[in-house]
Amino acid sequence: MSVTTTTHLNFRGQAREALDHYRSVFGGRVTVVTYKDMGEVRHEDEADWVVWGEVTGDNGFHVMAYDVPSHLPWDQGTGSFFVSVRGEDTDEVTALWQKLVAGSTVVQPLGSSPWAPLYGMLTDRFGVTWVLDVTAPYSG
């Protein structure tokens, strides 16, 4: 098995600033994909917001972040993070999803996405929001 969990922080327009700050504290590399990069711009003032970002350090530090777009509800105190489960094997991630989805509310059904071969989001019966995906290199 090759599954890892990562804290996934949610912001509204501050994800890039937060990622840069965490990189300055912990070291590592920042990777950012914007809504403009994905062709998913609904509001021009949000085009450069982060749809997917992370800081990865050689020391093992890893945090992910994104900017919740304005058309979705967001409250800094109640929706400020996800637990991200990443794997390298589609069958493995699918099996985890099938076990975790029981009693959950599906936010984004498990399926392919522009940034990952497999991606899905759900909120489990305990109120924890999980993101499951299969890793893919970013060549942007």
C-alpha positions as CSV (number, residue, x, y, z in Angstrom):
1,M,0.0,0.0,0.0
2,S,1.1,3.5,-0.7
3,V,-1.4,5.9,0.9
4,T,-0.6,9.1,2.8
5,T,-2.7,11.6,4.6
6,T,-2.2,15.4,4.4
7,T,-3.8,18.3,6.0
8,H,-5.7,20.3,3.4
9,L,-6.3,23.9,4.4
10,N,-9.2,26.0,2.9
11,F,-9.1,29.7,2.4
12,R,-10.9,32.4,0.6
13,G,-8.3,34.3,-1.4
14,Q,-5.3,33.7,0.9
15,A,-4.1,30.2,0.0
16,R,-1.1,31.4,-2.0
17,E,0.0,33.8,0.8
18,A,-0.5,31.0,3.4
19,L,1.5,28.5,1.3
20,D,4.3,31.0,0.8
21,H,4.4,31.6,4.5
22,Y,4.4,27.9,5.4
23,R,7.3,27.4,2.9
24,S,9.2,30.2,4.6
25,V,8.7,28.5,8.0
26,F,9.2,24.9,7.1
27,G,11.2,25.0,3.8
28,G,10.3,23.1,0.7
29,R,8.7,23.8,-2.6
30,V,5.4,25.5,-3.4
31,T,3.3,24.2,-6.2
32,V,0.2,26.2,-7.2
33,V,-2.5,25.7,-9.8
34,T,-4.9,28.6,-10.2
35,Y,-8.5,28.6,-11.4
36,K,-7.2,30.4,-14.5
37,D,-4.7,27.5,-15.2
38,M,-7.6,25.1,-15.0
39,G,-10.0,27.1,-17.2
40,E,-12.4,27.2,-14.3
41,V,-12.8,31.0,-13.8
42,R,-16.3,32.1,-12.7
43,H,-15.3,35.5,-11.4
44,E,-12.4,37.4,-12.9
45,D,-11.2,38.6,-9.5
46,E,-10.7,35.0,-8.5
47,A,-8.8,33.9,-11.6
48,D,-5.4,33.8,-9.7
49,W,-6.9,32.1,-6.7
50,V,-5.5,28.6,-5.8
51,V,-7.6,25.7,-7.0
52,W,-4.8,23.3,-5.9
53,G,-1.6,24.0,-4.0
54,E,0.9,22.4,-1.7
55,V,4.2,22.9,0.1
56,T,6.4,19.8,0.1
57,G,9.6,19.7,2.0
58,D,12.5,17.3,1.9
59,N,12.1,17.2,5.7
60,G,8.7,15.4,5.4
61,F,6.6,18.6,5.8
62,H,3.5,18.5,3.6
63,V,0.4,20.7,3.6
64,M,-2.1,21.4,0.8
65,A,-4.4,24.4,0.4
66,Y,-7.0,26.0,-1.9
67,D,-9.2,29.0,-2.2
68,V,-12.9,28.2,-1.8
69,P,-14.6,30.1,-4.7
70,S,-17.2,32.7,-3.8
71,H,-20.1,30.6,-5.2
72,L,-19.5,28.0,-2.5
73,P,-20.3,28.4,1.2
74,W,-17.2,28.9,3.4
75,D,-16.7,29.8,7.0
76,Q,-13.1,30.0,8.3
77,G,-14.2,28.5,11.6
78,T,-16.1,25.6,10.3
79,G,-14.7,24.6,6.9
80,S,-11.1,25.4,7.3
81,F,-9.6,22.0,6.5
82,F,-10.0,18.6,4.8
83,V,-8.1,15.3,5.4
84,S,-6.5,14.5,2.0
85,V,-5.8,10.8,1.3
86,R,-3.5,10.3,-1.7
87,G,-2.5,7.1,-3.3
88,E,-0.7,5.9,-6.4
89,D,-3.1,3.1,-7.3
90,T,-6.6,3.6,-8.6
91,D,-8.0,0.3,-7.3
92,E,-6.6,1.0,-3.8
93,V,-8.1,4.5,-3.6
94,T,-11.4,3.3,-5.0
95,A,-11.6,0.6,-2.3
96,L,-10.9,3.1,0.4
97,W,-13.6,5.4,-1.0
98,Q,-16.1,2.5,-1.1
99,K,-15.5,1.9,2.6
100,L,-15.5,5.6,3.6
101,V,-18.6,6.6,1.6
102,A,-21.1,4.5,3.7
103,G,-23.2,7.0,5.7
104,S,-21.4,10.0,4.1
105,T,-22.5,12.9,2.1
106,V,-20.8,13.0,-1.3
107,V,-19.6,16.4,-2.2
108,Q,-17.8,15.4,-5.4
109,P,-18.3,11.9,-6.7
110,L,-15.2,9.8,-7.2
111,G,-14.1,10.1,-10.8
112,S,-11.5,11.6,-13.1
113,S,-10.7,15.3,-12.9
114,P,-8.5,17.7,-14.8
115,W,-5.7,17.4,-12.2
116,A,-5.9,13.8,-11.1
117,P,-6.8,10.4,-12.7
118,L,-9.2,9.9,-9.8
119,Y,-10.6,12.4,-7.3
120,G,-13.6,12.6,-4.9
121,M,-14.7,14.5,-1.8
122,L,-17.1,13.5,0.9
123,T,-18.1,14.5,4.4
124,D,-18.4,11.4,6.6
125,R,-21.0,10.7,9.3
126,F,-18.7,12.4,11.9
127,G,-18.6,15.7,10.0
128,V,-15.0,15.2,8.7
129,T,-14.5,16.2,5.0
130,W,-12.2,13.8,3.2
131,V,-10.6,14.2,-0.2
132,L,-9.3,11.0,-1.9
133,D,-7.2,11.1,-5.1
134,V,-4.6,9.3,-7.1
135,T,-1.4,11.2,-7.5
136,A,-0.4,12.7,-10.8
137,P,2.7,14.8,-11.7
138,Y,2.0,18.5,-12.4
139,S,3.8,19.7,-15.4
140,G,2.5,23.3,-15.5
